Structures are given as structure tokens and as C-alpha cells.
């Protein structure tokens, strides 16, 4: 077993990893920036090391400083969480070069899966359906225009090294393509230090479905069902649920089998997610990408499966075989997650900062909250706006929805603006209640939802 793990992250995911380690009797080392000196993950870890100033590039993205901290504090492994360096192949390689176990797939696998263009080619060879698109990376806007003409508009220009909705631009006509290509390339450079782009035919109004997988070092791969992540704004998810209510048993099985096949095709190990687009009209699904890390929304899969995914990551990294087989996975009930962000939806989702003057999280049977907040905590402008993840679990979807409504009614975060009222309004929308939301839901209904949530916030 691992003895001491450095957690190369912050916020609620750092807390999540630290808690799992403690339950496995693994010591932890937290890293933190000068801005995070009073953060909960700093206080919960066995030891904590200041890694640099507030700016992420000088602290949470400082690979050499993180590895030095891990070696000086006697760690045998590094858990990257999500975001930051979690899908950085060079960082995974550096960990291995310094005798540290990177808790996740190795650098070679991250490169295979992390390059969206390369992953598409791999899936085609493995016989997994992919959306029509370019055969690999596209060199320039002129070449992109040729491919787009063949595919037919609308198309998506996507960063090969992308994630979190960054480096993506929709293009509806040839006139838009040159500027959209330049914007996507600039964002990709800024976010991922890569300017490699590729093209896909845009599947109109799909569902965004992702399948959770676990894979050990001995070739064993299982899946733990799917999550519906269709409610999103600008490719940023707001509400997720598991399982996806609109899938037939046949499609669910085919998608799960395809996810396992995809993981094996890239030699995957650890926890990961295979993402698909599902067309509710044709009932076809297409491979989209592989996320080579634990996901923000992993908690709802834990609720319906009873499997602690972070503990499984730690056990796999310790060199142990999966004790679970596909036959051991019995998914029960329904779970929903609302991401509570420190932002003001009434002002174009402007990030909000400040001190949390009073905090009350909901409780009761079937409710889980993952957060780094506490009364007196200060949200600062340097990092992601995610403040809390509220999750509910119940035997049926309708019960889980009702429980989430009650949970959001109880949630109190004074001192900062959040998107909680918007999430609450979505829970009453008839399209959401029918379980038929696609990725077009929020853009099409946002103005109406904001009007209602503004009134709710005034009450």
C-alpha cells in the first residue's frame, strides 16, 4: 500500500482525496498557495507545504516545486485531482522519473487519450463510432474550411489538448470559420500550451453522456454506468445525474461495452471517463473524448454504485488488482448533482469573490455536500469558481429531484453570489422533469430561467 501521498490540488477535490487516504491509513501532504493558507485542505492533511504565490502558474502548476515538495516530505505518490496538472503527460512522466507514483494513467496513455485528434483515430481503429470529422489535427484555417465544406455546417473547432469546455468554437458558416479558428487556437494556447485543433461535425441537440470506468494494471476494466451531463452552459456543466434517464437498456449496455473497449484500446489504468454524444432522434451515440482523471461529478456514480472511486484509484496505484468484476456492479436508485458556483448569473455569470459571512449546508438522508467552504472562508479571484457540489440520492428520479429541491432550499451561503437559484428553477422545468434535456436546453431556456431565479433571489 501507499504510505504517503502528496495531493497536488486544492479545494473540495483535495479534501476528497485526503479523506479517502485517511480511511486507508495513508498519510497526506497538502500543497497550497499563499492565497490558500487558511484553506480546509491545508488543515486536514498530515502535513502542508506552501508552494508559491497566488497565481496558479507559480504554485499549483509549478511542476518542479511540487515534485520537490513530494520528495522532501517523503511521499511515494502524487494524486493530481482534477484540473491543474491532472491530465498533463509531462508531469506524469516527471513523477515517474523521480520515483513517485502518479495516481492516474501514465504519460504515454495520457498523450494517447488526451490528444482528442489522436484519440479519435484510436477509436476508429477499435471500431467505436465517432462523429464525422477531420482525420487528425488541422494545420490552418484554410484546411479547416475545406474539411468543413465536406462535412457540412455547423461544425465544431476543438482543441486536441482540450478539456473543461476550453478551446471549442461552434462555426455555422464559412464566413465565421477564420475568426473562430483563430479564437479556438488562442484559447488552446493559453489554457493548454498547445495550438493543435481538429474539426467535428456538430451533432445538433445531443445528450452529453459519460461512462465511468475503472482499470487496473493487469488489464482488468469495468464500467460503473453512465451520467447525463447535458445541462451545461458554454460547455460547462451545471447539473448532472446518474443514471441517464432517457437511455434504453440496449443503448445503455452498448455504451458501457464501448467505454470498456475504448479504455482497453489506449491501455488505460486508474479511474477515468469515456464521453459520448447521444442523438435522441436516431438513437446513435458517438465517442467524444477520454478524461484521464477523476471527474467533478464522480460522487453521483459513487452514490448509485456504492463504490468509492478515489479509494479504488489509490488501491490501483498501490499495484493491487481490482477486486470488482462487471458482475459485481449493481446500480441502484438515482442521484443528482448541482454544481454551486461563486458567480452571478444575472451579470453573465460573472465570478464573485468575498468572505462567506454565514454558511449552512443541507443535511438528512440521501444528501451529500462536497465543499471547501466554511463560515469565514474567503473566496478569492485566482481559481475556479466551484464553491460546492450538492448531491442527492433516492430510489427514484422524482424522489431525487424533490430531495434536491429541499436541499437547495436549505442551502445558505451569505456574502457571495451563487447560481443556486438558477439550479433550483431548472428542477421545476417540464423538460428537465421529463428527462429529455439536451445540450441545447440551457441556451434555449436561460433567459426565462434567469427571470424566475431573479424573482426567487429577491424573496
C-alpha positions, 0 to 999 in steps of 0.5 A: 500500500501507499504510505504517503501521498502528496495531493497536488490540488486544492479545494473540495477535490483535495479534501476528497482525496485526503479523506479517502487516504485517511480511511486507508491509513495513508498519510497526506501532504497538502500543497497550497498557495499563499492565497490558500493558507487558511484553506480546509485542505491545508488543515486536514492533511498530515502535513502542508507545504506552501508552494508559491504565490497566488497565481496558479502558474507559480504554485499549483502548476509549478511542476518542479516545486511540487515534485520537490515538495513530494520528495522532501516530505517523503511521499511515494505518490502524487494524486493530481485531482482534477484540473491543474496538472491532472491530465498533463503527460509531462508531469506524469512522466516527471513523477515517474522519473523521480520515483513517485507514483502518479495516481492516474494513467501514465504519460504515454496513455495520457498523450494517447487519450488526451490528444482528442485528434489522436484519440479519435483515430484510436477509436476508429481503429477499435471500431467505436463510432465517432462523429464525422470529422477531420482525420487528425489535427488541422494545420490552418484555417484554410484546411479547416474550411475545406474539411468543413465544406465536406462535412457540412455546417455547423461544425465544431473547432476543438482543441486536441489538448482540450478539456473543461469546455476550453478551446471549442468554437461552434462555426455555422458558416464559412464566413465565421470559420477564420475568426473562430479558428483563430479564437479556438487556437488562442484559447488552446494556447493559453489554457493548454500550451498547445495550438493543435485543433481538429474539426467535428461535425456538430451533432445538433441537440445531443445528450452529453453522456459519460461512462465511468470506468475503472482499470487496473494494471493487469488489464482488468476494466469495468464500467460503473454506468453512465451520467447525463451531463447535458445541462451545461452552459458554454460547455460547462456543466451545471447539473448532472445525474446518474443514471441517464434517464432517457437511455434504453437498456440496449443503448445503455449496455452498448455504451458501457461495452464501448467505454470498456473497449475504448479504455482497453484500446489506449491501455488505460489504468486508474479511474477515468471517463469515456464521453459520448454524444447521444442523438435522441432522434436516431438513437446513435451515440458517438465517442467524444473524448477520454478524461484521464482523471477523476471527474467533478461529478464522480460522487453521483456514480459513487452514490448509485454504485456504492463504490468509492472511486478515489479509494479504488484509484489509490488501491490501483496505484498501490499495484493491487488488482481490482477486486470488482468484476462487471458482475459485481456492479449493481446500480441502484436508485438515482442521484443528482448533482448541482454544481454551486458556483461563486458567480452571478448569473444575472451579470453573465455569470460573472465570478464573485469573490468575498468572505462567506459571512454565514454558511449552512449546508443541507443535511438528512438522508440521501444528501451529500455536500462536497465543499471547501467552504466554511463560515469565514472562508474567503473566496478569492479571484485566482481559481475556479469558481466551484464553491460546492457540489450538492448531491442527492440520492433516492430510489427514484428520479422524482424522489431525487429531484424533490430531495434536491429541491429541499436541499437547495432550499436549505442551502445558505451561503451569505456574502457571495453570489451563487447560481443556486437559484438558477439550479433550483428553477431548472428542477421545476422545468417540464423538460428537465422533469421529463428527462429529455434535456439536451445540450441545447436546453440551457441556451434555449431556456436561460433567459426565462430561467434567469427571470424566475431565479431573479424573482426567487433571489429577491424573496 
